[in-house]
Amino acid sequence: MRILIVEDEESFIDALRVGLAREGFDVSVARDGQEALEVFDARNFDVVLLDLMLPKLSGLDVCRTIRSTSTVPIIIVSAKGEEVDMVLMLEIGADDYVTKPFRLRELVARIRAVMRRHESAAAPLESESIIEHGPLRLDVDARRCFLNGHEVKLRKKEFALMLLMLENPGRVLTRDVLIDRVWGSDYVGDTKTLDVHIKRLRTLIESDPKNPKYITTIRGVGYRLEATTTSAE
């Protein structure tokens, strides 16, 4: 498995290079944002481990650029005490994040987990091709979502959540079920990631996201796609 480490702290690079090599990873290193893009373009990688604070080009900009052309899993690295905006990470397409300092075992577990989720997402979905519920319509094969006939652009995890909910209208889906089905049973990240994705889904399909009529919250349990929906105003 080929991994690209984008990091400018030499002591951190040395420790990661040795530790990941012992775990069987083929490691390449870029020490600034510009070099990261050049190295990424020159070789195929299975995972990118990306520091936020980089010379020449920020980690966020690197992530945006890579994500514009590739679905490679990206794990963001943040310094301890550095505020991580999960909504922003979602917007730019990161798959997970870890906070320094971290144990190598935890990092390896996260790397392998994002790889399994990436491979699973690439597999064909076993589902009906078209699923409709009120004004909501999913074309599963084409991975397209429509609301009242107008296309709504969904990212990979958003589409998976929407599909799961449309397959279970009126049923309360617990947070554990949603995370297990969409992120995988081996997911080790922050469970708030689910809330971030639900919040974004609501901004895309609700006329009033603060008072949702499609995806409602069942406090302390999870979320439910309302069994009866009407066209948006």
C-alpha positions as CSV (number, residue, x, y, z in Angstrom):
1,M,0.0,0.0,0.0
2,R,1.5,3.4,-1.1
3,I,1.1,6.3,1.3
4,L,2.1,9.9,0.8
5,I,3.1,11.8,4.0
6,V,2.8,15.6,3.6
7,E,4.6,17.1,6.6
8,D,7.3,19.6,7.3
9,E,8.5,18.5,10.8
10,E,11.6,16.4,10.2
11,S,11.4,14.5,13.6
12,F,7.8,13.7,12.9
13,I,8.6,12.6,9.3
14,D,11.4,10.3,10.5
15,A,9.2,8.6,13.1
16,L,6.4,8.1,10.7
17,R,8.5,6.8,7.8
18,V,10.1,4.2,10.0
19,G,6.9,3.2,11.8
20,L,4.8,2.9,8.7
21,A,7.5,1.1,6.7
22,R,7.5,-1.5,9.5
23,E,3.8,-1.9,9.0
24,G,4.4,-2.7,5.3
25,F,3.6,0.7,3.8
26,D,5.5,2.1,0.8
27,V,6.1,5.6,2.1
28,S,6.8,8.8,0.1
29,V,7.3,12.2,1.7
30,A,6.5,15.8,0.6
31,R,7.7,18.7,2.8
32,D,5.5,21.5,1.5
33,G,2.2,21.9,-0.2
34,Q,3.6,22.5,-3.7
35,E,5.9,19.5,-3.5
36,A,2.9,17.4,-2.3
37,L,1.0,18.1,-5.5
38,E,4.0,17.4,-7.7
39,V,4.7,14.1,-5.9
40,F,1.0,13.1,-6.0
41,D,0.8,13.8,-9.7
42,A,3.9,11.7,-10.4
43,R,2.8,8.5,-8.7
44,N,-0.4,6.7,-7.7
45,F,-1.1,6.6,-3.9
46,D,-3.6,4.6,-1.8
47,V,-3.7,7.2,1.1
48,V,-2.6,10.7,1.7
49,L,-1.6,11.8,5.3
50,L,-1.8,15.6,5.1
51,D,-0.7,18.1,7.7
52,L,-2.7,21.3,7.8
53,M,0.1,23.8,8.4
54,L,2.5,23.6,5.5
55,P,4.9,26.0,3.7
56,K,4.1,27.4,0.3
57,L,0.5,25.9,0.1
58,S,-1.8,25.0,3.0
59,G,-3.0,21.5,3.7
60,L,-6.5,22.7,3.0
61,D,-5.6,23.9,-0.4
62,V,-3.7,20.7,-1.2
63,C,-6.7,18.7,-0.1
64,R,-9.0,20.7,-2.4
65,T,-6.7,20.3,-5.3
66,I,-6.3,16.6,-4.9
67,R,-10.0,16.1,-4.4
68,S,-10.8,17.9,-7.6
69,T,-9.3,15.1,-9.6
70,S,-9.0,12.1,-7.3
71,T,-11.1,10.1,-4.7
72,V,-7.9,8.9,-2.9
73,P,-8.6,8.7,0.9
74,I,-7.1,11.8,2.7
75,I,-6.5,11.9,6.4
76,I,-5.9,15.4,7.8
77,V,-3.3,15.8,10.6
78,S,-3.9,18.7,13.1
79,A,-1.7,19.9,16.0
80,K,-3.0,19.4,19.5
81,G,-5.1,22.3,20.5
82,E,-5.6,23.4,16.9
83,E,-9.3,23.8,16.2
84,V,-10.5,21.5,13.5
85,D,-13.5,22.7,11.5
86,M,-15.3,19.5,10.6
87,V,-17.7,21.2,8.3
88,L,-14.8,22.7,6.4
89,M,-13.1,19.3,6.2
90,L,-16.3,17.9,4.8
91,E,-16.5,20.6,2.3
92,I,-13.0,20.0,1.0
93,G,-13.4,16.2,0.9
94,A,-11.2,14.9,3.7
95,D,-12.1,11.3,4.9
96,D,-10.8,11.5,8.5
97,Y,-8.5,13.3,10.8
98,V,-6.0,12.6,13.6
99,T,-4.6,15.0,16.2
100,K,-0.9,15.2,17.1
101,P,0.5,13.5,19.1
102,F,-1.0,10.1,18.3
103,R,0.0,6.5,18.6
104,L,1.2,4.7,15.5
105,R,-1.3,1.9,16.2
106,E,-4.2,4.3,16.1
107,L,-2.9,5.9,12.8
108,V,-2.5,2.5,11.1
109,A,-6.0,1.5,12.2
110,R,-7.4,4.7,10.7
111,I,-5.4,4.3,7.4
112,R,-6.7,0.7,7.0
113,A,-10.2,1.7,7.9
114,V,-10.4,4.5,5.3
115,M,-9.0,2.1,2.7
116,R,-11.7,-0.5,3.4
117,R,-14.4,2.2,3.2
118,H,-12.9,3.5,0.0
119,E,-12.9,0.0,-1.6
120,S,-16.4,-0.7,-0.3
121,A,-17.7,2.5,-1.8
122,A,-16.2,1.6,-5.2
123,A,-18.1,-1.6,-5.2
124,P,-21.5,-1.7,-7.0
125,L,-24.5,-1.0,-4.8
126,E,-27.0,-3.9,-4.5
127,S,-30.2,-1.9,-4.6
128,E,-33.0,-0.8,-6.9
129,S,-31.9,1.5,-9.6
130,I,-34.5,4.2,-8.9
131,I,-35.9,5.0,-5.4
132,E,-38.6,7.6,-4.9
133,H,-40.1,9.0,-1.7
134,G,-42.4,12.1,-2.1
135,P,-40.4,14.7,-3.9
136,L,-37.1,12.9,-3.3
137,R,-35.7,10.7,-6.0
138,L,-32.4,8.7,-6.1
139,D,-30.9,7.2,-9.3
140,V,-28.7,4.7,-7.6
141,D,-26.8,3.5,-10.6
142,A,-25.9,7.1,-11.7
143,R,-25.5,8.2,-8.0
144,R,-27.8,11.2,-8.6
145,C,-30.3,12.8,-6.3
146,F,-33.3,14.9,-7.2
147,L,-35.7,17.1,-5.2
148,N,-38.9,18.1,-7.1
149,G,-37.2,17.3,-10.3
150,H,-34.1,19.4,-9.6
151,E,-30.8,17.7,-9.2
152,V,-29.1,18.0,-5.8
153,K,-25.3,17.5,-5.8
154,L,-24.4,15.0,-3.1
155,R,-21.0,13.8,-2.0
156,K,-20.2,10.1,-1.5
157,K,-21.2,9.8,2.2
158,E,-24.2,12.1,1.7
159,F,-25.5,9.9,-1.0
160,A,-25.0,6.8,1.1
161,L,-26.9,8.4,4.0
162,M,-29.7,9.5,1.7
163,L,-30.0,6.1,0.1
164,L,-30.1,4.4,3.5
165,M,-32.9,6.7,4.7
166,L,-34.9,6.4,1.5
167,E,-34.7,2.6,1.9
168,N,-36.2,3.0,5.4
169,P,-38.8,5.8,5.3
170,G,-40.5,6.4,8.6
171,R,-38.1,4.2,10.5
172,V,-35.8,5.6,13.2
173,L,-32.2,4.9,12.3
174,T,-29.9,5.0,15.3
175,R,-26.6,6.8,15.2
176,D,-24.8,3.5,15.6
177,V,-26.7,2.0,12.6
178,L,-26.0,5.0,10.4
179,I,-22.3,5.1,11.2
180,D,-22.0,1.3,10.9
181,R,-23.7,1.2,7.5
182,V,-22.2,4.3,6.0
183,W,-18.7,4.5,7.6
184,G,-18.2,0.9,8.4
185,S,-18.2,-1.1,11.7
186,D,-14.4,-0.4,12.0
187,Y,-14.8,3.4,11.9
188,V,-12.7,5.0,14.7
189,G,-13.3,8.7,14.0
190,D,-15.4,11.3,15.8
191,T,-19.1,10.4,15.8
192,K,-19.9,14.1,15.3
193,T,-19.0,13.5,11.7
194,L,-22.5,12.0,11.2
195,D,-24.1,15.2,12.6
196,V,-22.0,17.3,10.2
197,H,-23.2,15.2,7.2
198,I,-26.9,15.4,8.3
199,K,-26.6,19.1,8.7
200,R,-25.2,19.5,5.2
201,L,-27.9,17.2,3.8
202,R,-30.5,19.4,5.4
203,T,-29.0,22.6,3.9
204,L,-29.4,20.9,0.5
205,I,-32.9,19.4,0.7
206,E,-34.8,21.4,3.3
207,S,-36.5,24.7,2.6
208,D,-35.8,25.6,6.3
209,P,-32.9,23.5,7.6
210,K,-33.5,24.7,11.2
211,N,-37.0,23.2,11.0
212,P,-36.6,20.1,8.9
213,K,-39.6,18.3,7.5
214,Y,-37.7,15.5,5.7
215,I,-34.9,14.4,8.0
216,T,-35.9,14.8,11.6
217,T,-33.9,14.3,14.8
218,I,-35.0,11.7,17.3
219,R,-33.3,13.1,20.3
220,G,-30.8,10.8,22.0
221,V,-31.5,8.1,19.4
222,G,-30.8,9.1,15.8
223,Y,-32.6,10.3,12.7
224,R,-35.7,9.5,10.6
225,L,-36.8,10.3,7.1
226,E,-40.4,11.2,7.5
227,A,-42.8,8.6,6.0
228,T,-45.0,11.3,4.5
229,T,-43.4,14.1,2.6
230,T,-44.8,16.8,0.4
231,S,-43.3,19.0,-2.3
232,A,-41.1,21.8,-1.1
233,E,-42.6,25.2,-1.3
